[in-house]
Amino acid sequence: MFKALVLEQEDKKTLAGIRQLETSDLPEGDVLIDVDYSSLNYKDGLAITGKGRIVRQFPMVPGIDLTGTVAESSDDRYKAGDKVVLTGWGVGEGHWGGMAEKARLNADWLVPLPQKFDGKQAMMIGTAGLTAMLCVQAIVDADVKPEDGEILVTGASGGVGSVAVTLLSQLGYKVAAVTGRAEVNGELLKKLGATTIIERSVFEEPARPLDKQLWAGAIDTVGSKVLAKVLSQINYNGAVAICGLAGGFDLPTTVMPFILRNVRLQGVDSVMCPFEKRQQAWQRLSELLPASYFEQACREVALEEVAECAEAITNGQITGRVVIKL
Ligand SMILES: NC(=O)c1ccc[n+]([C@@H]2O[C@H](COP(=O)([O-])OP(=O)(O)OC[C@H]3O[C@@H](n4cnc5c(N)ncnc54)[C@H](OP(=O)(O)O)[C@@H]3O)[C@@H](O)[C@H]2O)c1
């Protein structure tokens, strides 16, 4: 028997409760994992509170991220005792996820945990950190170099944004951080490596098709009018990596930055990211993230506290990371 957070639905309401399950209850998969840690993402908050349509079938064990130790494997790539990390692939949405003491998963979804990280550190990085790394890699792959100019990061104090600021700075880029909470987070963003802090309101004014060229590249987690403004200010031949919609999923822009300034727009998805790219990204994270990253606020909670934290994260009341110890 093992303990799990289980989501059920009654009269279209999502109910979250702790249940004792048996290994035979777990869904099919090649690898049985003793879960060490999961983490609480905004998406998990939406799933657990039922505020967002994240869960595709009930009952569901939430948790889009997990780290753990292989207990049994019928796949040659993994053996008992191996440490692994999982993010995405619809786990915690359509396949039972990380908020349980055991999980059974498809071997194709797993990545060996880089030696430098322990389970808790990997969950402090989680989906948000992996996505940030993929965005940074997109800027590097677009051949935008530190000497070309500053890189703008929007939603800078969020999970993705704060790791993106850290990684860019570690790679020698000058980083301008756009945030709606400059007063609260400005100092922290500077500590992570931002050289310039810009109030989000500056980027919420309507964008002209083309504005003054100010940035060699950008990582955008916000979308909508903020992204439109960003695009209008990108230098000739610059590149923008986008992964999020914190400000909205529309994009009120024009073709002008693309056809007159050769600006390139690269979408970034971490959920279905193929194994090789995923493994390389985890490797790069282990090389680039400084020890100071792990000094940020991180609350370690038990399964019993998750429902309350899920409500808080959907109300914007959580600062820093929340990891769940199994
Ligand atoms: N494509 C993928 O694979 C993938 C993976 C992970 C996440 N995402 C998406 O990426 C985005 C960021 O994720 P996250 O984990 O970093 O989320 P997060 O921790 O909630 O951070 C989002 C940040 O965006 C800013 N923001 C919030 N509301 C805003 C608004 N109404 N208008 C403008 N800015 C706003 C805030 O930063 P400031 O206070 O600093 O302004 C906030 O901290 C989300 O939309 C998420 O769904 C995508």
The ligand as an ORCA input file, in Angstrom:
! r2SCAN-3c Opt
* xyz 0 1
  N       5.370     26.116    -23.292
  C       5.638     25.368    -22.230
  O       6.059     24.214    -22.336
  C       5.446     25.950    -20.876
  C       6.020     25.359    -19.739
  C       5.891     25.999    -18.506
  C       5.166     27.178    -18.412
  N       4.571     27.680    -19.525
  C       3.831     28.961    -19.494
  O       4.769     29.988    -19.302
  C       4.169     31.042    -18.546
  C       5.048     31.327    -17.335
  O       5.062     30.183    -16.504
  P       5.627     30.294    -15.011
  O       5.698     28.934    -14.469
  O       6.847     31.158    -15.018
  O       4.420     31.087    -14.329
  P       4.461     32.034    -13.076
  O       5.476     31.567    -12.086
  O       3.043     32.229    -12.662
  O       5.038     33.405    -13.689
  C       4.390     34.174    -14.642
  C       4.864     35.610    -14.471
  O       4.257     36.417    -15.471
  C       3.968     37.704    -14.938
  N       2.523     37.920    -15.051
  C       1.541     37.357    -14.304
  N       0.335     37.799    -14.695
  C       0.557     38.668    -15.702
  C      -0.293     39.473    -16.514
  N      -1.610     39.463    -16.361
  N       0.267     40.231    -17.464
  C       1.601     40.242    -17.630
  N       2.472     39.520    -16.885
  C       1.940     38.748    -15.940
  C       4.426     37.696    -13.484
  O       5.768     38.133    -13.460
  P       6.158     39.598    -12.954
  O       5.474     39.772    -11.637
  O       7.647     39.559    -12.864
  O       5.640     40.548    -13.985
  C       4.438     36.228    -13.134
  O       5.348     35.929    -12.117
  C       2.767     30.559    -18.193
  O       1.854     31.126    -19.110
  C       2.847     29.065    -18.352
  O       1.589     28.517    -18.693
  C       4.716     27.107    -20.740
*
